[in-house]
Each structure stands twice: as structure tokens, then as C-alpha cells.
Amino acid sequence: MESILSIIQIILSVLIVIAILLQQTSAGFDGALGGGGSDSGITTTRRGLEKVLFYTTMVLGVLLIITSILALVA
């Protein structure tokens, strides 16, 4: 049981890293070049693939927390 939970945790961790790396942020080069930022007054909403990646990351994070708690109990 513990080895199965460990394997699931490793898989979930890798999937979370991939999901986070695939997400795009608008603060990347804008902040480095001195433009944009949070005070620009422009707000964007997540749409399409960006929204799916956001919710996928959240679900994977919750699943990782649940499997971690199960591993502590087992």
C-alpha cells in the first residue's frame, strides 16, 4: 500500500510540475523590461487551454495533498 501511494505521489508531482511549466504568465518579460505589471489597469480572464491547465493544476494539487495524508495515516 505504501509503495502504491509513493508511486502515485511521484506521478502527481511530475504532472503538477508539467502543468505549472505549461502555464503562461503575463508578468514574464513585462516586469523584466519595466513595462506592464499589475498596475497597468488591464485585466485578463483565463480562457481555453489556460483555464483547463489552471483547474488541472488545482485538482492535481488537491490529489497530491490527499495522497500525502493517506500516506501518513497508512
Backbone torsions as a table, in degrees:
resi	resn	phi	psi	omega
1	MET	NA	-42.2	-179.3
2	GLU	-67.3	-36.6	179.9
3	SER	-69.6	-33.9	177.7
4	ILE	-66.7	-44.1	178.2
5	LEU	-63.8	-36.7	178.2
6	SER	-64.9	-42.1	178.8
7	ILE	-65.1	-42.7	178.6
8	ILE	-62.8	-40.8	178.8
9	GLN	-64.3	-40.0	178.4
10	ILE	-64.2	-44.4	-179.9
11	ILE	-63.6	-44.9	178.8
12	LEU	-62.8	-39.3	178.9
13	SER	-63.0	-43.7	179.1
14	VAL	-64.8	-41.2	179.9
15	LEU	-66.1	-36.4	177.2
16	ILE	-65.6	-43.2	178.9
17	VAL	-61.0	-44.0	179.4
18	ILE	-63.3	-44.4	-179.4
19	ALA	-63.4	-38.6	179.4
20	ILE	-68.6	-41.2	-179.8
21	LEU	-68.2	-27.1	179.1
22	LEU	-78.7	-18.5	-179.5
23	GLN	-72.6	143.2	178.8
24	GLN	-101.4	142.1	174.8
25	THR	-121.8	144.7	179.5
26	SER	-83.2	-9.0	-177.3
27	ALA	-87.2	0.3	-176.0
28	GLY	-56.7	-82.5	-176.7
29	PHE	-85.5	-21.9	-179.4
30	ASP	-62.2	-45.5	179.9
31	GLY	-67.5	-34.8	-178.7
32	ALA	-71.1	-30.8	-177.9
33	LEU	-94.6	0.2	176.5
34	GLY	88.7	1.8	179.5
35	GLY	-109.3	175.0	176.0
36	GLY	67.6	-132.1	-179.4
37	GLY	89.2	-177.5	-176.9
38	SER	-79.3	-16.2	-177.6
39	ASP	-93.2	11.6	-177.0
40	SER	-77.5	-14.7	177.9
41	GLY	86.1	-2.6	-179.7
42	ILE	-99.1	123.8	176.8
43	THR	-113.6	144.4	179.1
44	THR	-125.4	154.7	175.7
45	THR	-113.8	152.2	178.9
46	ARG	-75.7	134.3	179.2
47	ARG	-140.0	150.7	173.8
48	GLY	62.3	-129.7	-175.9
49	LEU	-63.7	-35.1	179.3
50	GLU	-62.2	-39.4	178.8
51	LYS	-68.2	-41.4	178.8
52	VAL	-63.3	-43.7	178.2
53	LEU	-63.5	-38.5	179.2
54	PHE	-62.5	-49.8	-179.9
55	TYR	-69.1	-33.8	176.5
56	THR	-63.5	-41.2	178.1
57	THR	-63.1	-41.6	178.5
58	MET	-63.2	-46.6	-179.1
59	VAL	-63.6	-43.6	179.0
60	LEU	-62.8	-38.2	178.0
61	GLY	-64.3	-43.0	178.3
62	VAL	-64.6	-42.4	178.1
63	LEU	-62.5	-38.7	178.4
64	LEU	-65.5	-40.1	177.6
65	ILE	-64.5	-43.0	179.7
66	ILE	-63.0	-44.3	179.9
67	THR	-68.2	-30.7	176.2
68	SER	-67.2	-41.2	177.6
69	ILE	-65.8	-40.9	178.2
70	LEU	-63.4	-36.3	179.2
71	ALA	-68.5	-33.0	177.2
72	LEU	-69.5	-38.3	-177.3
73	VAL	-74.1	-38.4	-175.5
74	ALA	-73.6	NA	NA
